[in-house]
Structures are given as structure tokens and as C-alpha cells.
């Protein structure tokens, strides 16, 4: 068991990163410091952490606006806070954008990860209790055939610039454990859903489009299969592996909860119709099939036996509960969504973070 005290969370203003910081302070008994390092790209929103800032800012929570590609800026943060742990979420993460502009994905996901590893290698020594945990994606495995599952030993077969950049980062992290004795772990997660997710992703996009009576775009025939994991369960997996995971090891953390895209959208329509008082079928009529994206993997499916047996982790939020909580959050936080969509929060960031 590792005692983690000065934790650098990269990408802590993003969807999963901000949920993880909330989880760390509110659900774990963690008594150390969190240093949130975020570049504040379009998907990074400090408003996600206002409650944490108000309660812990300046004592146990610190924000540093830093691009992980900036080696010297990272150097200063490592020195300033005596970082003993890195929880590395920061990444360019949208497949569609990686297809149209892959350079940013290589820059952040590969070079950024390398810079963090080098900063850790520069300071840490084998056995000193310091640890590097890297968050990856099931997309590194490629596409699973019906009935097959991805294991931690499954060969990588990334199909997009995004997944290729994450695969490269995964290999870098493992290589630093093998070559330099750096204490590292990797978790590979399936599709996350929950609060604070930028509305380019499937669930918040669909919820928002329904509320605005806009088409609900579904790629291809809608039969691509994804495994869905509630973001809070992902956070618990990351924390448990960071504390208890064996160095050099990789752990799958999935929802074990597969849905075709069209089934998921139809189910979401039913939930939204009930919650907004619309007649059955009102939102389903908005479903619109669009041209499939290039290299669209057919199915992702993670086997989670290893993390359950070795770490003792398991999912705690079933899909029905998770979807209900997610829809309620977006319905109750319309201003957050509007601010993100219109860019108003950019002005808030500019005033508060001197952009």
C-alpha cells in the first residue's frame, strides 16, 4: 500500500479528472495535497471544481495552468510541490478530432506523457514510495469480435490517431518501469459517462440535442457496441490501483455493460421523455443515421477479472442508476452546459486565470 501525499493530477479540469479530484477529497479519506495541472483547452473547465477550490484552495488544493508539453513549466511544478505521485489523465481524447487533426494528439498524448515520466525519473528512485499512474482507453486494443473480450495481455491494435497516441503513451509508461525501475501502473477504462462531460461526447450531446429539438446523430447502422462505466466507478478504480497496484502492471476497469449505440440512444430517449413530460416517441423521432466515421471500431469489451481479484475493485453503480443520475445532472445544470457551449466560461477563465 502506497501513502500518497503530494499528488499531481494532470487534466484535472476535464471530465474524468475533475470527477477524480472530487472523489479524492470527498470519498476516500485522503489527507494530502492535490496539485491540478491543466492547460485549460476547450474541454477543461475550472468551474467543475469551484466547490473544491472554495473548501481546500490554498491549503490542500492548488491549480497550476501548465501545458504538459512545456518541460520547464513542469519542472517548476515538481519542485514547488515536491510531487510524489502523478495521476495522469491529461490527453486529447476525441476520436473524430484526431482524424481531422492528429498532430495535437501526438504532441499532448505522447510528448506530454514523456515529459512527465522524465520529470519523475529525474527525481524519484526505485523503492522510494513515489508513483506514476497512467490512465488509458480500451480503444488501444482495437475492435473485439462478438463474444471476445480484451484482457491485459491482448495485443494492441489501435485504429485511429487518438488510440495510437494513447497506445504509444502506455508503452512509454511501462518502459520506464522496466528500464529505470520507476514505480508505474496503468488502468485501461471503457467509455465513461456522468457529470461534467463536455457535450461533444455521446450522452451529453444527445441530452442537449433532445432539449433543443435537434437531430440525434448516430453513426452508420448504430450497431457499434460500447462498454459503459460510470465515472465515479472509474475514479475508484484509478485510486485503488494507484494505492495498491503492482508496479509495471496494467489493469482493465470496465463497466461490463455493453450496449449498441442505437439501443443506448433509444433508451436515453425514453428516460428523457419521462423526465420532461414528453409523449413516448417524441425524442426517438429525432434519431438520424449519419455517415460512419473512418476506421470506426465495431465493439469494445473489457475483461475485468484481474482488477477484481488482485485489487478488490468492483463497479458500484448499475447502468439504470448511472443513466438516471447523469440525465438528472444535465437537466439540473443547464447553465453549466450553456456556458460551455457558448464559450462564456472562457471569459470567466480569462478573468480568473489571466488567459
C-alpha positions, -999 to 999 in steps of 0.1 A, spaced: 0 0 0 14 34 -10 10 65 11 4 92 -15 6 128 -2 15 154 -29 -5 142 -59 -2 159 -93 -34 153 -112 -29 162 -149 -60 173 -168 -78 178 -135 -103 203 -150 -115 178 -176 -144 154 -173 -128 124 -156 -100 145 -139 -124 168 -121 -146 139 -110 -115 122 -97 -105 153 -76 -140 154 -61 -138 117 -54 -104 121 -38 -114 148 -14 -150 137 -7 -149 99 -7 -115 84 2 -102 99 34 -72 113 15 -54 138 37 -27 151 14 -25 178 -13 -37 178 -49 -19 199 -75 -41 202 -105 -21 207 -137 -42 216 -167 -36 236 -199 -73 246 -200 -81 235 -235 -117 238 -248 -127 208 -226 -110 219 -194 -133 238 -171 -122 252 -137 -159 257 -129 -161 219 -124 -140 224 -92 -154 255 -76 -166 236 -45 -132 221 -41 -114 254 -46 -137 271 -20 -131 244 6 -95 234 1 -79 261 -22 -45 273 -9 -42 246 17 -47 212 1 -58 221 -34 -37 240 -59 -42 248 -95 -13 253 -120 -22 263 -156 5 244 -174 8 226 -207 24 192 -201 44 196 -233 62 225 -215 91 207 -198 104 237 -179 70 246 -166 65 210 -154 100 212 -138 89 242 -117 57 225 -105 75 193 -95 100 213 -75 74 237 -59 52 210 -45 76 181 -40 54 158 -61 54 122 -50 26 109 -72 13 116 -107 -22 106 -117 -21 113 -155 -55 120 -171 -44 148 -194 -50 139 -230 -66 150 -263 -94 125 -263 -119 128 -291 -116 103 -319 -133 125 -346 -109 154 -339 -79 131 -340 -89 121 -375 -91 157 -387 -61 170 -367 -38 142 -354 -8 165 -346 -22 178 -313 -28 142 -302 8 131 -308 20 163 -291 0 160 -259 -6 123 -255 29 111 -265 53 140 -258 34 152 -228 35 117 -212 72 115 -220 78 149 -202 60 137 -171 79 105 -170 112 123 -174 104 147 -146 96 117 -123 128 98 -134 148 129 -127 137 130 -90 124 96 -79 144 65 -71 132 28 -71 116 19 -38 112 55 -25 74 52 -24 67 76 -53 44 65 -80 32 73 -116 -3 62 -126 -14 65 -162 -50 64 -175 -56 48 -209 -85 37 -230 -100 4 -243 -95 18 -278 -58 8 -278 -69 -29 -282 -87 -23 -315 -121 -39 -322 -133 -71 -305 -151 -98 -323 -185 -109 -309 -180 -130 -278 -144 -120 -274 -130 -97 -246 -99 -76 -241 -75 -89 -215 -45 -70 -202 -24 -95 -223 -44 -87 -255 -21 -73 -283 -26 -37 -290 -42 -28 -324 -51 9 -324 -72 21 -353 -72 59 -350 -46 86 -344 -62 90 -309 -59 54 -299 -24 51 -315 -12 81 -294 -26 65 -262 -10 32 -271 23 49 -275 19 66 -241 10 32 -225 42 16 -238 63 46 -226 50 43 -191 57 5 -190 91 10 -204 101 34 -176 91 7 -151 112 -19 -169 142 3 -178 145 27 -149 127 10 -121 101 38 -119 70 27 -100 42 28 -125 7 14 -131 -18 17 -160 -55 15 -160 -75 9 -192 -111 21 -190 -141 17 -212 -165 46 -221 -171 68 -192 -204 87 -185 -216 111 -158 -215 147 -147 -191 174 -162 -186 157 -195 -181 181 -225 -211 179 -248 -191 166 -278 -194 131 -263 -223 108 -270 -245 111 -238 -243 148 -231 -246 155 -269 -278 135 -271 -293 150 -240 -286 185 -251 -299 179 -287 -331 165 -273 -337 196 -251 -331 217 -282 -352 195 -305 -322 189 -327 -313 157 -347 -297 129 -327 -268 118 -350 -260 81 -349 -230 68 -369 -236 41 -396 -261 15 -387 -259 22 -350 -248 -13 -341 -213 -4 -328 -210 -17 -293 -195 1 -264 -190 -8 -227 -202 19 -204 -186 27 -170 -200 53 -146 -173 79 -140 -174 75 -102 -166 38 -105 -137 47 -128 -123 71 -102 -124 44 -75 -105 20 -99 -78 46 -105 -74 53 -68 -73 17 -58 -48 8 -84 -26 38 -76 -25 28 -39 -24 -10 -42 -14 -19 -78 18 -38 -85 44 -17 -103 47 -23 -140 12 -38 -142 -19 -29 -163 -55 -33 -151 -87 -32 -171 -115 -12 -155 -147 -15 -175 -184 -13 -168 -191 -49 -181 -221 -32 -195 -224 -34 -233 -249 -15 -255 -251 -8 -291 -252 29 -299 -287 28 -312 -300 9 -282 -284 34 -259 -298 64 -277 -333 49 -278 -331 41 -240 -319 76 -233 -348 90 -253 -372 71 -232 -357 84 -200 -357 120 -213 -393 117 -224 -404 105 -190 -384 132 -172 -395 161 -194 -431 151 -197 -430 144 -235 -451 118 -251 -435 84 -258 -415 85 -291 -412 123 -290 -374 123 -289 -369 90 -308 -383 107 -339 -351 129 -339 -327 99 -343 -308 105 -376 -284 80 -390 -253 97 -405 -223 86 -425 -200 63 -404 -166 78 -394 -134 63 -408 -120 33 -390 -149 31 -366 -143 1 -343 -172 -22 -341 -170 -33 -305 -151 -27 -273 -154 -51 -244 -130 -53 -214 -125 -83 -191 -121 -70 -155 -111 -102 -137 -76 -90 -128 -86 -58 -111 -114 -75 -92 -92 -104 -80 -60 -86 -73 -72 -52 -62 -107 -59 -49 -124 -33 -71 -159 -37 -85 -185 -15 -101 -210 1 -76 -233 20 -100 -255 -1 -123 -264 14 -157 -300 22 -149 -289 42 -118 -260 58 -136 -281 69 -166 -307 84 -143 -281 103 -122 -264 115 -154 -296 128 -170 -306 145 -138 -273 162 -136 -275 177 -171 -312 187 -165 -303 204 -133 -271 221 -146 -283 238 -178 -263 269 -171 -231 248 -170 -239 234 -204 -249 267 -219 -216 283 -206 -196 255 -221 -214 257 -254 -214 294 -258 -178 300 -246 -190 323 -218 -169 303 -194 -139 313 -214 -144 348 -202 -146 335 -167 -114 316 -171 -97 347 -186 -106 368 -157 -97 343 -131 -66 326 -147 -52 355 -168 -56 339 -201 
